[in-house]
Amino acid sequence: MTMWKQARATLRRELTPGQSGRSSIHSWPADIDPKYAMRDCLLATTSPRTYSATAALSFNSRPRRKQSGLVIAFSLAACLVGNSVLAQAASGLDPSNHPVDQASKRGKSSDRAAKLPIHLIRQAIRPPAPAPAAGPGVPLEKRGSANGAAQTRPQKTIDPFQRYDNLREKGLWFPIPGPADTIGQDKGGVRSALADVGIGYIGWTQNSFASNQLPHAARSTIANQLYMGQNPTFASANFMIVTYDLSRFGIADGQIVVGAEQQYWTWDRPGPDRVGLNTLAYYQTFFDRTLELKLGYLRNQNEFTGTFFGGTGSNMSALFQAGMSTNAAPTPAANLKYNFDARLYNKVSVQRSISPDGTYAHITENPTGLKWSTANAGILLVEEAGYKSKAAPGVPDTWLRAGVGLNSSRYTNLADPKQQRESGNNFHYIAADRQLWQSDALGSPSRGIYGGFSVMGAPPERNRISRYYELRLYAKGPFDSRPSDLIALVATNTAWSKLAVDAALAKGQLAHRDSTAVTGTYIAHLAPGIYASVGLSYIHYPTSITHTPQTEHALNLLVSTLIFF
C-alpha cells in the first residue's frame, strides 16, 4: 500500500487545481470520489479490448505480493491515459520515450484530458521483477517484459494421450501400456473416434523361444519332451482387450472390460493351444475410491501377488496349482479392494477355482473359458494385504504384500493317488520389492536399482510344488540412453512335494527334491510398443520331480518379443 499512497499523492499534486502554470489534466470532477475511481478504472481495464494485456502484466506480478501495489498504480494510470498506454506497457514501455496519444488522434478527449506527464508515468509505473527461473527440464516460454528484456515462465506440457487414461483396464496390479506405447498410437484417428464414444482398446502379441545350449541336451520327440527348451520350443500368446467407459453415465470410475486370448505352443504341456475368453468384467468404485469392485470372468494372476513385466518376476505356478485363475483360464470371480489410504490396502476375492488337476486339464475341458465350472472344481477364497508406494523424488518405490488362499476343490492325494479325492487345499505367499537407488530422482524417479524376494507355499499332500523361493535384483532404465530398458538377475528354488518325491523313488525312478535356476535377462524398448528381450538361464534339474542322467542340467537361451498395438 505504500507504493499506492506514493502514486496517489503524486496524482493529487498533479491534479490539484490552482497550481501555478498549466495543469496537465483537469481536476477530479465534483461527483467522483477519488477512492472509488480506482475500482472503476480496474473494471475498465478488464474490458475485452484490454484484458490480454492486463492479464499478462498481472501474471508477471503474482510471484511477489509486494508487486500488488505496482499493479494497482499501473492500472489506475492506464485507466487515465487510455488503452493505448496499457498496450504499450504490456509489450514493453521505454521510459525515455513519451507515449503516443492515440486517444487525441481519435478525437475522443481533449489534449489536456488525454495526456499524462512523463514524470508521473515514471513514478507510477516501474518494470515488474523477473519471473522465477523454471526448474530443470521444464519447458520455457519467452515473454516480453516492461523494459523489453526476455522473461521466462514454466509452460506445462500437455500429454495428447492423457485423454485415453480413463479407458485403460482398471483394477490390475500393473498398468497395461497406454496408446502412447503402441505401434499404432492414433494413426488414422481410429482410436480418437472410438474414445469419443467411450471405447478404448489395447492388443499385444508375445512370442517366446527357448533352447538348451548344452551339448548332449537329450533331444527327444515333441511328444516325449520333458521341459521347455529340451527341444527348441516356441510359444505365442496374443491378446485383445476392449473397454467401455461407464463414468460418462455417472457411475464412479465405471468400466466394462471384454478380452480374448489365443495361444500356441510347439510343446503343449504348458498349453494346450486355445482361442477363447480372456476376461469379461465390470468395474466400479465407491466412497471416493475407498472401495473398488470388479466382477465377472477374471484372471486373478493379474489382480494378486504381482510379477514383473517381461517375465522377470515370480513364477506363480505354486498358486496356479492351488486354483488361482490365469490368462488362459479365466473363471467367474468377484474381487473387492479396500484402500485404507493411498498406500495401504486389503483385497479379497471369491473365485471359482480352476481345475484341481492343473491348467492343462482345465483348458482341455474348457478351451473357450465360458463354462461356469470344471470337474471337481470348488470355490477359492483369496485375501491379500499390502503396502504400495510409487517412486517420487527422494522417495523409493516400495511394494510389500502377503496373501492366503483357501480352496474347496477336490484334489488327489499325492501320497496315494488311488484314494478318494479330498478338499481343503490352500496356499500362502509373501513378497516384497524395494527401490534401492534412484538414478534420476528429479527427471524419472522410477529409474534405478531394485531388490525383491518372494516366498510361496502349499500343502505337499495335494500340490506338487510345496515351496517356492525367489531373489531378484533388477534395474529400470539402466542407461541414460536407454531410459525404458530393464536388466534383471533372478535366482529361484522350487521344492517339490516330499510325498510325490518319495512315491517316485519307491517306483525306482530318478527323482530330485528341488530345482534351482539362475536367469539373467535384458529387455530393450526398441520403439513405441515394441520390446525385445534376450536372456540366459541355468537350471539344475529342469524337469518336475523325476529326471534322467541326461536331463540334470540345462542352459537355456531365451529370446522373446512383445508388441503392443
N, C-alpha and C positions, 0 to 999 in steps of 0.2 A: 504493500500500500504506500510505502514511502515514495516509490517511483511515481505512482499515480498522483500523490499530493504535489510532487515537484512539477509534473506535467500540468496539473490543473492550475497551480499557482502561475506558471508561465503563461498559460492560456488567459487567465484572468488579467495579467499585466498587459497582454497584447490586446485584449478585447475591452478593457475598461475605457469608457468614453471620457472625453475631456482632457486626454493626454495632449501634450504639445506635439505638433506635427500631424501628419495624415495617418490615420489608423489603417491597417491592412484589411481588417474586416469590421463589419458593423458590430455593435454591442449585442448582448443577448436580447431577444425580443422580450417584451414585458410579460407575455403569457407563458414563457418557458422557464421552468426551474432548472438551473444547471445540473442538479443532482439526478434529474430524470433524463437529461439529454444523453447521458451515457447509455442508458437502457435502449432508448430509441435508435441511437446510432448503431449499437450492436445488432439490433434486429434488422436494420437496413443493410448491414454488411453481409448478412446471410441470405440475401435475395439470390435467385438463381444466377444472376449475372456475375456476382462476385463470390459465390460460395467456394469455388475451387481454390481461388487464391487465398481466401481466409483459412480454409482447411489446411492448405499447405503450410502456412505460417504457424497456425496453431499446433500442427503436428511437430514441427521443429522445436516448439517451446515446451512440449509436455515433459521431456526428461527432467526439467528442473522447475520446481514450484516457484522459485524466485522470479522466473520469467513471466509469470501471470500478469504482473504489473505492466510489463512491456507490451503484452498482447492487448491489454485494456487501453493503454495510452495510444498504441498504434491504431486500434480500431476506431477510437474517437477521432484521431487525426484524419484517418482515411474517410470517415463519415463526412467530415467537414470539407475536405478537398475533393470528394467525389470518387467514382470508381476508377478513374484513370490513374490517380496516385496509388491506390491499392494494387492495381495490376502491375504498375512499375515496381513497387516494393516486393511483390511476390516473385517477380522474375529477376530481381537484383537491383537495388537502389544505390546509385552512386551519389553520395552526399555532396560532391563537388559540382554537380550539375543541378540546375533548377528543374523541377518537374514541369512537364508540358501541360499547359492549361487547356485540356480538352473540353471542359465544360464551357469556357468562354467562347471557344470556337463554335460550339453548337448554339450559342446564344441563350442558354438555359439559366444563366445567372450573370450578374454584373461582375466586372473585373475585381471590384473590391470584395465581393462576397465569395468569389471562387478561388482566389489565390491565397496561399498561405506563405508567410515569410519563411525563408530557408532556414534561419536560425531556430525557428520553432520546430521545424521538422527534425533538425539535428538533435534538439534536446529531447523531443518526444519519441523519436524512432532511433533505435540502435540495433545493429545486426544481432540476430539471435546466436546463442552459443552453438558450436558444432554438436551434432548428434553423437551419442556414444558409439565407439567403434564396435563393429559386429564381431561376434565370436568366430572361432576357427570353423571353416567350412560353410559359413552362412553366406549365401549369395548376396551381393550388394547391389543397390540401386542408386545411381547418381541423381542428385537433386541440386537445383540452383539455390545458392544462399543469398542473403541480403547484400553481401559485398562481392558477389559474383564468383566466389570460390566454390568448388565442388564439395558436396557433402554426401555422406553415405548413410544408409539405414538398412537393417535386416529386411530381407524380402523372403517371405515364406514360400517355399516350393510346394506347388500343388501336384499331388500324385494323380495322374489321369486314370489310374486303375483303382483308386480308392473306392469308387462307386460300386465295385464288384465285391467288396469285402463282406457285405451282408449276404451275399449269395454263395459263399463258401460253406461247405458242410460244417455244421456245428456239433458240439458235444464230444469231439475226439480229443485225445490227449496230445495230439500233434496236429499242426495246421497243414493240410494239403496245400501245395503251392498254388498261388493265385494266378490270374490270367497274365500278369506281367512276366511270370516264369513259365511260359508255354511257347511253343514254336509258332502257334497261330496268333497269339495275343488277340488283337481285334481287327485283323485284316479283313477287309471287305465289309466291316461294320456288322457282321452277323451277331457277335457277342453283345454289342451295344443294343441292337434291335431286340434281342431276347431279354436283355436286362431291363429294358423299358417296360416289359410286361411281367417282370418279376421272375424270370427264368435264368438260372446260371448252370454252367456245366464245366466239367473237367474230365479229361480222359488221359490215360497213360498206358504205356507198354513197358514191361520189364522182361529182359531176356538175359539168361544166365548160362554160363558154360563152366564146367569143372572137369579136370582131367588129372589123374595121378601121374606125376613126373618121375617117380622112382622106377628104376629098372626092375623087371620081373614083377610087375604090378598085378599078376594073376588075372589077366583079362579073361572075360567069360562071355557067354552069350547074354543078351539082354535079359532073357528070362531068368537066368541064374545070377544076375548081378546082386551083390550084397550091400554096396554102399555107393553113394553118389561120387562119381569120379573114378570108380574102379574101371569102367569103360568111359570114354569121353561122353559126358552127359550134358544134354541141352534141355533147358526149360524155358517156357514163355508164359507170362501171365498178362492179360490185357483187361483193362477196366474202363467203364464209362459211368460217371456219376452225374445226375441231373438234380437240381434243387429248385424249389419254388418258394418264393418269399411270401409268408402269410402275415408279416408285420404290416403290410400295406392295408390289411383289413382290421388292424387294431390289436392283433394277437402279439403279445410281447415276445420279440425275437422268434416268432413262429416260422417254421420251415417244414416242408415235406421233401424227403430225400428218396430217390429211386436210383438203384445202381445195378449193373450187370457185370459179370466176370467170365472170362474164358481162359482156360489154362491147358497147356500141352507139355508133356514130358516124354523124353525118349526112354526113360526108365520110370515105369508107372507106380513104383512103390510109394513115393510121396504123393502121387496123384490120386485117382486116375484123371484122364482128360475129362473135361466138362465144359458146358456152356450153361449158365444159369444165373439165378439171382445172387447179387452181392449184398444189397441192402434195400429195405423198404421201411422208411422210418418217419415218425412225426416228432418234432422237437418244439419245446416251448419253455419259457422261464416264468417265474412267479416272484412277487415281492422284491422288485428291483434287482432281479438276477440272483437272489439268495438261493432259490431253488431252480434246478434245471431238470426237466423231464424229457426223456427220449424213449420211445417205444416203437415196436414193430419187429421186423426181421433184422436183427443186428449182428454184427461181427465184433464180439467183445474183445478180441485181441487188439483192436484199435481204441478201446474205451478204458482198458485197465492195464496195469503193470508198467507199460512203456518199454518199447525197444527203441532203437535209434536208426535214423534214416540211412539207407544204404546197406542194411543188414549187419551193422557193426555192433549191435546190442544183443540183448538177452535172447537165448534160444528158449522159446516158450513151449516146447514140446512137453515139458513137465506139467504144464497147465492144460494143454490140449487133451492129453490122455485122461485128465480128470474132468473133462466135459466142456471147457471153455470154447465158445464158437470162434470160427476163423473166417477169413475172406472167402475161402472156398466152401465153407459150411456154415452159413448164417442160420440162426434159429430164432424163434419168437422170444422176445425179452422185453422187459420194462426196466429202465435204468433211472435212478433218482440221485442227484448230486446236491448236497447241501454245502454252500460256501459260507463258512464262519466269517471270513473276511476275504481280502484279495489274494491271500496265500494259502490259508488253512482250509481243508475241505474233507468231506466224507462222502463216499459214493457207494451205493448199493445196487444190486441187480437181481431180478428174479428171471432166470433164463431157462428155457428148455435145453437140456443137455444134448450135446452131440452124442453119437453112438458110443456106448461104453467099450466097443470093440475097436475104436480109433477112427481117425478121419478117413482112411481108405474105405473102411466098411460103410461109413456114413455117406460118403459121396457115391459109392456104388449103389446104395439103396435109395438115395435121394439126390440125383445129379442136378436137378433144376433148383433145389433148395426150397421149393414151395410146400413140401409136405410139413404138416404140423409136428410130426414126431417120427422117430425111427424105433426099431425093435429094441426093447429093454431100456430105452432112454427115459429118464425121470426129470426132476427139477433140480437145477443148480442155483444155489444162493451164493452171491459173491459180495464181499464188503471190502472196500479199500479206504484207508485213511492216509492223507498225505499233506505235505507242505511243499509248495511250488512257488519259487520267486524268480522272476525274469531278470536277466542281466541289465544293469544300468551303470553309468559311470561310477566307478568305485564300489559297486555292489555286485558280487559274483552271482552267476546263475546257480540256483540250488533246487534240487528236487529230491525229496525223501518220500517214500511210500511203503506201505505194508498192507497186506491183504490176506484174506482167508476165503475158502470156498467149501461148501457142503453140497454133496451130490446124492440124490436118492436113487440114481440109476442102479441097475442090477449088473454087477461085474463078476467076471470069472475069477475064482480064487487061484492065484498063480502057484500056490503050494500044491494044489490038487485040482487041475482043470476039470476033472470029471465030477466034482461036487456041484451041487446046485448053486446057481448064481446068488450073490449076496449084495445087498445095498449098503449104503453108509460110507461111500468114498469121500475123500476130502483132499484139500491142498492148502499150502500156505506159502507166502513169499515175503521178502523184504528186499528193497533195492534203494540205492542212493547214487546220485550224481552231483558233482560239485565242480564249479569252475575254479581252477587253481591259480590261474593267471590270466589277466586281460592284456592282450597285445595292442588293442586300440580302444582304450576305455572311452575316449571322447567321441570318436568317429563311429565305431561299431562295437559296443561293449560286449556283444556275444562272442566276438573273436577271442581266441585264447586256448589255453590247455585245460582239459577236464580230466577228472578221475572218477571212477564209479565201480560199484560191485552189485551183484545180485545173488540171492540165495533162495532156492525153491525146494520144496519137499512135498512128498505124498507117501501114503502107506505102502510098504513093499508087498503087502498081501494082494493088492489089486492093481498096482501100477509098475510097469517095467522100469521106469525111472523113479528111483526113490529119493535122490537128492541131485541138485544141480548147483554148481558154484561158478561164478564168473567174476573176473577182474578185468577192467578196461581202462585204457589210457588213450585219449584222443585229442586232436587239435582241430578246431574250427578256424578256417581262414589262416592256414599256417604261414602263408607268404603274402606280403603286401600286393604283389602282382596277381595273386590268386585268392582273393578275399572270401570266396564262397566254396573253396575246396575243403576236403576233410581227410585227415590221416588218422587211422585207428590201429591200435595194437590190443588184441583181446585174447585172454587166456581162460580156458574153460575146463571144468572137470565134471563129468557125468557119472554118477554112481548108480549102478544097476541094482534091481531088486535082489536081495540076498536069497530069497526063496526061489526066484527064477534061475539064478546062477547055480544054486545047489541042485535044482532039478536037472539042469543041463549037464552038470558034472556027473550026476548019477547015471545019466544015459551014456557016459563015456565020451562026451563031446569036449572040445577045447573051449573053455569059457573064461571070460575076464570079468572082474568085478567093477571096473570103471574104465572110462575112456577120457583121454586128455588131449586137448588141442590148443595150439597157439597160432593165431591168424593175424597177419598184417595186411592192411587194405589202404589203398589211396583212391579217393573218389574225386574226380575232376568235374567241375561245372564248365562245360565246353562252350555253351551258348545258352540263351534263354530257352529253358525247357529241355535241355539236353545234358545228361550226366553219363559218365563212363567210369568204371572202376576196374582196377586190377589188383589182385592180391595173391598171397601165397599162404597156405595153411598146412602145418604139420600136425598129423593126427596119430596118436598112439592108440591102436585098436579102434579103427574107424567103423567097425561093424557093431551091431547090437548084441551083446551078451556072448554070442559064440563067434569063433573065428577059425581060420585055418593058418598053417605056418606062413602062407604067402600073403595073408591079409592082416598082419600085425601092425604094419606101418603104412602111411600114405603121405604124400607130399602133393597136395592138390593145387594146381594153377586155377585161379578163379578170375573170370572175366565176365563183366555184365554191363548192360546199358539200360538206362532209364530215360524215357522220353515222354514229356507231358505236352498235350495239345488241347 
